[in-house]
């Protein structure tokens, strides 16, 4: 499961590091890995688990949600 809150990571989840106005999810990548994240989606870095580096994690999340949530009308 894709999660952006490291406190909610469970074994096998994917952690996406979102940069916010007050905090940066990249600061929590190691915590996510220690809690069992199997994959990291980030804008920079090299980590001990599978890692996907993207230009913008916010844009990645927007595209992921638009492709994986049912259309609500």
DSSP file (Angstrom, degrees, kcal/mol; ACC not computed):
  #  RESIDUE AA STRUCTURE BP1 BP2  ACC     N-H-->O    O-->H-N    N-H-->O    O-->H-N    TCO  KAPPA ALPHA  PHI   PSI    X-CA   Y-CA   Z-CA
    1    1 A X              0   0    0      0, 0.0    13,-2.8     0, 0.0     2,-0.5   0.000 360.0 360.0 360.0 141.1    0.0    0.0    0.0
    2    2 A X  E     +a   14   0A   0     11,-0.2     2,-0.3    13,-0.1    13,-0.2  -0.720 360.0 172.8 -85.0 125.9    1.2    3.5   -0.8
    3    3 A X  E     -a   15   0A   0     11,-3.0    13,-2.4    -2,-0.5     3,-0.0  -0.984  30.7-168.1-137.0 146.6    1.5    5.7    2.3
    4    4 A X  S    S+     0   0    0     -2,-0.3     2,-0.6    11,-0.2    14,-0.3   0.312  74.4  79.5-113.1   5.2    2.9    9.2    2.9
    5    5 A X    >   -     0   0    0      1,-0.1     3,-1.9    12,-0.1     4,-0.3  -0.945  64.1-159.0-114.9 110.7    2.8    9.1    6.7
    6    6 A X  G >  S+     0   0    0     -2,-0.6     3,-1.0     1,-0.3    -1,-0.1   0.762  89.5  66.1 -61.9 -24.6    5.8    7.1    8.1
    7    7 A X  G 3  S+     0   0    0      1,-0.2    -1,-0.3    -3,-0.1    -2,-0.0   0.724 102.3  48.5 -68.5 -19.6    4.0    6.5   11.3
    8    8 A X  G <  S+     0   0    0     -3,-1.9    -1,-0.2     2,-0.1    -2,-0.2   0.400  81.6 127.5-101.1   1.0    1.4    4.4    9.4
    9    9 A X    <   -     0   0    0     -3,-1.0     2,-0.3    -4,-0.3    28,-0.1  -0.344  35.1-174.8 -64.4 136.1    3.9    2.2    7.5
   10   10 A X    >   -     0   0    0     -9,-0.2     3,-2.3    26,-0.1    25,-0.1  -0.848  43.5 -63.6-123.7 164.3    3.5   -1.5    7.8
   11   11 A X  T 3  S+     0   0    0     -2,-0.3    26,-0.2     1,-0.3    25,-0.1  -0.195 122.5  13.7 -49.2 126.6    5.7   -4.4    6.4
   12   12 A X  T 3  S+     0   0    0     24,-2.7    -1,-0.3     1,-0.3    25,-0.2   0.328  93.5 134.6  91.3  -7.3    5.7   -4.3    2.6
   13   13 A X    <   -     0   0    0     -3,-2.3    25,-2.9    23,-0.1    26,-1.2  -0.210  54.2-123.5 -70.2 164.4    4.2   -0.8    2.2
   14   14 A X  E     -ab   2  39A   0    -13,-2.8   -11,-3.0    23,-0.2     2,-0.5  -0.946  21.2-151.2-107.1 130.9    5.6    1.8   -0.2
   15   15 A X  E     -ab   3  40A   0     24,-2.6    26,-2.7    -2,-0.5     2,-0.5  -0.898   4.9-161.4-105.2 127.3    6.5    5.2    1.4
   16   16 A X  E     - b   0  41A   0    -13,-2.4     2,-0.9    -2,-0.5    26,-0.2  -0.943  14.5-140.2-109.1 123.5    6.2    8.3   -0.7
   17   17 A X        -     0   0    0     24,-2.6     2,-0.5    -2,-0.5    40,-0.2  -0.717  21.6-168.1 -88.0 104.6    8.2   11.3    0.6
   18   18 A X        -     0   0    0     -2,-0.9     7,-2.7   -14,-0.3     2,-0.5  -0.800  15.3-138.5 -97.4 130.6    6.1   14.4    0.1
   19   19 A X  B     -D   24   0B   0     -2,-0.5     5,-0.2     5,-0.3     2,-0.2  -0.779  29.0-178.0 -85.6 124.8    7.7   17.9    0.6
   20   20 A X        -     0   0    0      3,-3.2     0, 0.0    -2,-0.5     0, 0.0  -0.537  41.7-100.2-111.4-178.3    5.3   20.2    2.4
   21   21 A X  S    S+     0   0    0     -2,-0.2     3,-0.1     1,-0.2    -1,-0.0   0.856 121.1  24.8 -70.2 -34.7    5.4   23.8    3.5
   22   22 A X  S    S+     0   0    0      1,-0.2     2,-0.3     0, 0.0    -1,-0.2   0.645 129.4  21.4-105.4 -18.9    6.4   23.0    7.0
   23   23 A X        -     0   0    0     -5,-0.0    -3,-3.2     3,-0.0     2,-0.5  -0.954  62.2-134.0-148.7 162.7    8.0   19.6    6.8
   24   24 A X  B >   -D   19   0B   0     -2,-0.3     3,-2.3    -5,-0.2    -5,-0.3  -0.978   9.3-148.5-126.8 119.0    9.7   17.3    4.3
   25   25 A X  G >  S+     0   0    0     -7,-2.7     3,-1.9    -2,-0.5     4,-0.2   0.705  93.8  75.6 -58.1 -20.9    8.8   13.6    4.0
   26   26 A X  G >  S+     0   0    0      1,-0.3     3,-1.0     2,-0.2     4,-0.3   0.782  85.0  65.5 -62.0 -24.8   12.4   12.8    3.0
   27   27 A X  G <  S+     0   0    0     -3,-2.3    -1,-0.3     1,-0.2    -2,-0.2   0.642 103.1  47.2 -68.9 -13.7   13.3   13.4    6.7
   28   28 A X  G <> S+     0   0    0     -3,-1.9     4,-2.3    -4,-0.2    -1,-0.2   0.281  78.5 101.8-112.9   7.7   11.2   10.3    7.5
   29   29 A X  H <> S+     0   0    0     -3,-1.0     4,-2.5     1,-0.2     5,-0.2   0.929  82.9  49.0 -61.6 -46.4   12.4    7.8    4.9
   30   30 A X  H  > S+     0   0    0     -4,-0.3     4,-2.5     1,-0.2    -1,-0.2   0.885 110.2  52.1 -63.2 -36.8   14.7    5.9    7.3
   31   31 A X  H  > S+     0   0    0      2,-0.2     4,-1.5     1,-0.2    -1,-0.2   0.924 109.8  49.6 -61.4 -43.9   11.9    5.6    9.8
   32   32 A X  H  <>S+     0   0    0     -4,-2.3     5,-2.5     1,-0.2     4,-0.4   0.911 111.3  48.7 -61.9 -42.8    9.6    4.2    7.1
   33   33 A X  H ><5S+     0   0    0     -4,-2.5     3,-1.5     1,-0.2    -1,-0.2   0.922 109.1  52.7 -63.1 -44.0   12.3    1.7    6.1
   34   34 A X  H 3<5S+     0   0    0     -4,-2.5    -1,-0.2     1,-0.3    -2,-0.2   0.790 107.4  53.1 -62.6 -27.6   12.8    0.7    9.8
   35   35 A X  T 3<5S-     0   0    0     -4,-1.5    -1,-0.3    -3,-0.2    -2,-0.2   0.492 133.2 -86.9 -87.3  -3.4    9.1    0.1   10.1
   36   36 A X  T < 5 +     0   0    0     -3,-1.5   -24,-2.7    -4,-0.4    -3,-0.2   0.547  63.6 165.3 116.3   8.7    9.1   -2.2    7.0
   37   37 A X      < -     0   0    0     -5,-2.5    -1,-0.2   -26,-0.2   -23,-0.2  -0.365  18.3-166.2 -58.3 132.3    8.7   -0.1    3.9
   38   38 A X  S    S+     0   0    0    -25,-2.9    12,-0.9     1,-0.2     2,-0.3   0.637  70.5  27.1 -94.3 -17.9    9.6   -2.2    0.9
   39   39 A X  E     -bc  14  50A   0    -26,-1.2   -24,-2.6    10,-0.2     2,-0.4  -0.997  63.9-154.1-147.2 146.4    9.9    0.7   -1.6
   40   40 A X  E     -bc  15  51A   0     10,-2.4    12,-2.9    -2,-0.3     2,-0.5  -0.975   0.4-163.2-121.3 134.6   10.6    4.4   -1.4
   41   41 A X  E     +bc  16  52A   0    -26,-2.7   -24,-2.6    -2,-0.4     2,-0.3  -0.982  33.7 147.8-114.6 119.1    9.4    7.0   -3.8
   42   42 A X  E     - c   0  53A   0     10,-2.2    12,-2.6    -2,-0.5     3,-0.1  -0.883  57.3-122.8-145.8 170.2   11.5   10.2   -3.4
   43   43 A X  S    S+     0   0    0     -2,-0.3     2,-0.3     1,-0.2    10,-0.1   0.606  95.0   0.7 -93.1 -15.1   12.9   13.1   -5.2
   44   44 A X  S    S+     0   0    0      8,-0.1    -1,-0.2     9,-0.0     2,-0.1  -0.980  86.9  70.1-162.1 163.9   16.5   12.3   -4.2
   45   45 A X        -     0   0    0     -2,-0.3     2,-0.4    -3,-0.1    -3,-0.1  -0.292  57.5-107.7 112.2 166.7   18.6    9.9   -2.2
   46   46 A X        -     0   0    0     -2,-0.1     2,-0.3     7,-0.0    -1,-0.0  -0.981  39.1-176.6-136.4 119.3   19.8    6.3   -2.3
   47   47 A X        -     0   0    0     -2,-0.4     4,-0.1     2,-0.3    -7,-0.1  -0.758  38.6-112.5-124.6 164.1   18.2    3.9    0.1
   48   48 A X  S    S+     0   0    0     -2,-0.3     2,-0.2     2,-0.1     3,-0.1   0.484  98.5  57.3 -77.1  -3.5   18.7    0.2    1.1
   49   49 A X  S    S-     0   0    0      1,-0.1    -2,-0.3     0, 0.0   -10,-0.2  -0.722 111.8 -60.5-117.1 171.8   15.3   -0.8   -0.3
   50   50 A X  E     -c   39   0A   0    -12,-0.9   -10,-2.4    -2,-0.2     2,-0.4  -0.275  62.8-167.2 -51.8 132.4   13.9   -0.5   -3.8
   51   51 A X  E     -c   40   0A   0    -12,-0.2     2,-0.5    -4,-0.1   -10,-0.2  -0.987  19.6-163.7-132.9 135.7   13.8    3.2   -4.6
   52   52 A X  E     -c   41   0A   0    -12,-2.9   -10,-2.2    -2,-0.4     2,-0.5  -0.976  13.0-154.8-117.7 118.2   12.1    5.2   -7.4
   53   53 A X  E     +c   42   0A   0     -2,-0.5     2,-0.3   -12,-0.2   -10,-0.2  -0.816  19.4 176.9 -94.3 126.9   13.4    8.7   -7.9
   54   54 A X        -     0   0    0    -12,-2.6     3,-0.2    -2,-0.5    -2,-0.0  -0.857  39.9-119.7-126.2 160.7   10.9   11.1   -9.5
   55   55 A X  S    S+     0   0    0     -2,-0.3     2,-0.4     1,-0.3    -1,-0.1   0.891 102.4  12.5 -66.9 -39.5   11.0   14.8  -10.3
   56   56 A X     >  -     0   0    0      1,-0.1     4,-2.2   -14,-0.1    -1,-0.3  -0.943  55.7-164.5-143.6 117.0    8.0   15.6   -8.1
   57   57 A X  H  > S+     0   0    0     -2,-0.4     4,-2.4    -3,-0.2     5,-0.2   0.828  96.4  56.5 -69.8 -29.6    6.5   13.3   -5.5
   58   58 A X  H  > S+     0   0    0      2,-0.2     4,-2.3     1,-0.2    -1,-0.2   0.940 109.5  44.8 -63.8 -45.9    3.4   15.5   -5.3
   59   59 A X  H  > S+     0   0    0      2,-0.2     4,-2.5     1,-0.2     5,-0.2   0.902 112.2  52.8 -64.4 -41.6    2.9   15.1   -9.1
   60   60 A X  H  X S+     0   0    0     -4,-2.2     4,-2.7     1,-0.2    -1,-0.2   0.932 110.5  47.7 -58.3 -46.8    3.6   11.3   -8.8
   61   61 A X  H  X S+     0   0    0     -4,-2.4     4,-2.7     2,-0.2     5,-0.2   0.902 110.1  52.1 -63.7 -42.3    0.9   11.0   -6.1
   62   62 A X  H  X S+     0   0    0     -4,-2.3     4,-2.3     1,-0.2    -1,-0.2   0.933 113.4  44.1 -58.1 -46.6   -1.6   13.1   -8.1
   63   63 A X  H  X S+     0   0    0     -4,-2.5     4,-1.7     2,-0.2    -2,-0.2   0.902 112.5  52.3 -66.8 -41.0   -1.1   10.8  -11.1
   64   64 A X  H  X S+     0   0    0     -4,-2.7     4,-1.3    -5,-0.2    -2,-0.2   0.938 112.3  45.2 -59.2 -47.9   -1.2    7.6   -8.9
   65   65 A X  H  X S+     0   0    0     -4,-2.7     4,-1.5     1,-0.2     3,-0.3   0.898 111.1  52.0 -65.8 -40.7   -4.5    8.7   -7.3
   66   66 A X  H  < S+     0   0    0     -4,-2.3    -1,-0.2    -5,-0.2    -2,-0.2   0.807 116.0  42.0 -67.2 -26.8   -6.1    9.7  -10.6
   67   67 A X  H  < S+     0   0    0     -4,-1.7    -1,-0.2    -5,-0.2    -2,-0.2   0.637 121.6  38.6 -91.1 -15.3   -5.2    6.3  -12.1
   68   68 A X  H  < S+     0   0    0     -4,-1.3     2,-0.4    -3,-0.3    -2,-0.2   0.438  98.3  77.5-120.4  -1.4   -6.1    4.2   -9.1
   69   69 A X  S  < S-     0   0    0     -4,-1.5     3,-0.1    -5,-0.1     2,-0.0  -0.882  83.7-109.7-107.7 143.0   -9.2    5.7   -7.6
   70   70 A X        -     0   0    0     -2,-0.4     2,-0.3     1,-0.1    -2,-0.1  -0.372  41.1 -98.9 -66.5 148.5  -12.7    5.1   -9.1
   71   71 A X        -     0   0    0      2,-0.0     2,-0.5    -2,-0.0    -1,-0.1  -0.524  37.3-156.7 -68.6 128.2  -14.2    8.1  -10.8
   72   72 A X              0   0    0     -2,-0.3    -1,-0.0     1,-0.1    -3,-0.0  -0.933 360.0 360.0-110.0 126.3  -16.7    9.8   -8.5
   73   73 A X              0   0    0     -2,-0.5    -1,-0.1     0, 0.0    -2,-0.0   0.356 360.0 360.0-124.3 360.0  -19.4   11.9  -10.1
